[in-house]
Amino acid sequence: MTTRLISLTLPLAMAATTAAAQSPTIGTTSEAGSAASLSQEDSSILFHFAGYGDATYIDAQGEAGSAGFVTLAPIFHLLAYDRILLETELELQVDDHGRKSSAIEYATASWLINDHFALVAGKLLSPVGYFLQNLHPSWINKMASKPAGFGHGGANPISDVGLQVRGGADFGNGQQLNYAIYNGNGPRLGVEVEPMEMGGTGEAELALDLDSEGKIRNPDGKRVTGGRVGWLPIPALEVGASFADGDVRLDAGELSAPFEPARSYRADGIDLAWHPTSALELRGEWIRQRVGAAPVSAAPEQATWRAWYVQAAYRFGAGRWEAVIRRGDSVSPHAESTFKQTALGLNYLFRPNTLLKLTWELNDSADQGAGSDRVLVQFAYGF
C-alpha cells in the first residue's frame, strides 16, 4: 500500500511527512508522527500515534485581564492488512480557569479499495470547504486563530456522520485531481432567542441556529449529500469547489410549531492555494450555508451564514521567520458572529512542526464583543 493512497484517503492521514503538510497536497494535509508496528515480524496490523498540542494566550481589548487555554489533540490510526484503516481524533482542552472540555473530532473506518479509491464510514470531517478539513490543526494553521466565520458556529460545515467516497487521480501531463463525496445526517437546525432591540415591538425574536457538527442521531430524518473536487493544473496550484444539498427540519423544542415543515439546505464553497515560490504561499476560501424559508414555522425566515478569507505568508531568515497577513469577513444571523477582520502574524519556526506564533487581530463589528481587537500568542507542536 503506497503512502500516496493513504494521504488521498483521509485528511489527516498517517503516512505523510511534516514538510508535505506545509506545501500543496492532493486535497489533504497530513500529520506526521512515528509509526509503531505491533509486531516486528508481522506487518499485517500497524498502529500509529500522532496529533498536535498548543498553548494560547489571549489579550482582548476592553476585557479585564487575559485569557488562555491549552489544547491536546491525540490522533490514533490502526491499519489492518493494508486495506482497513481506523482513525480517530480527540480534542482535550482546559482554560485558565480550570474549565475542561473534551470531544471526538472524528472517528472513521476506511476501506482502502485501491490506490485511487477509498470508502469511509463514521463521524468524518466534512469535505465541504478546505480549511476545517486540512488546515485547522494549530501547527498547520499559520495564525493563532481561525479565519473569521471558520470556527464552530460559523459558515463552514464541520463534520457529519455517514458514508464517504474519496480518492484522486494523476494525469500524464502532470495534472492531478482529488475528490470526496458523502451522504450524512446533515446539520441540526435550532433557534436562539435574540435580545430585544431598542424601539422594537417588545417581543424577543427567534434567530435560526445551525449546528453543523456531526451527530449520531438524526431526529428530523433528513439527510444531506455533498462533497468537494480539487484540481491541480500544476503541483504548486490547487483550485477546489464544494457543495452540499438536502433538507433540514427545525427543532426549536417547546417553541416549535405544531408541525415543522422541511426546508431546503444548501452549502457552497470555493478555495484556492498557490505557491509561486518556496517562500511564498497564497490562499483564499469562500463558503456559505443557507436554509430556506418555512412560512408556517416558529422561525419562518430564511437564513444565511457566509464567510471568506484571503491570506499571504512569506518565509524569510533562512526559513525560520514567517510573516502572515489575513483578511476575512463573517456574516451570520447572529450579531456576535458578524464581523470583519484583518489579522497580522509573525511566526518563528523552531522546526517545520514546532512554531511560536504572534497574531494581532483587528476586528470590526456592531457587536461589542465581536468587534474587540485581540493579541494572541501561541506555541504549537505537531507530532
Secondary structure, DSSP 4 states (H G I P E B T S, - for coil): --HHHHHHH-TT-SS--HHHHTS--SS------EEEES-SS-TTEEEEEEEEEEEEEEEETTSSS-EEEEEEEEEEEEEETTTEEEEEEEEEEEETT--EEEEEEEEEEEEEEETTEEEEEEEEE--SSSIIIII-STTTSSSSSPPTT-STTSSS--EEEEEEEEEEEE-TTS-EEEEEEEEE---EEEEEEEPPPTTS-SSPEEEEEEE-S--S--TT---EEEEEEEEEEETTEEEEEEEEEEEEEB--GGGS-SSPPEEEEEEEEEEEEE-SSSSEEEEEEEEEEEE---TTSSS-S-EEEEEEEEEEEEEETTTTEEEEEEEEEEE-SSGGG-EEEEEEEEEEEEETTEEEEEEEEEEE-SSTTTT--EEEEEEEEE-
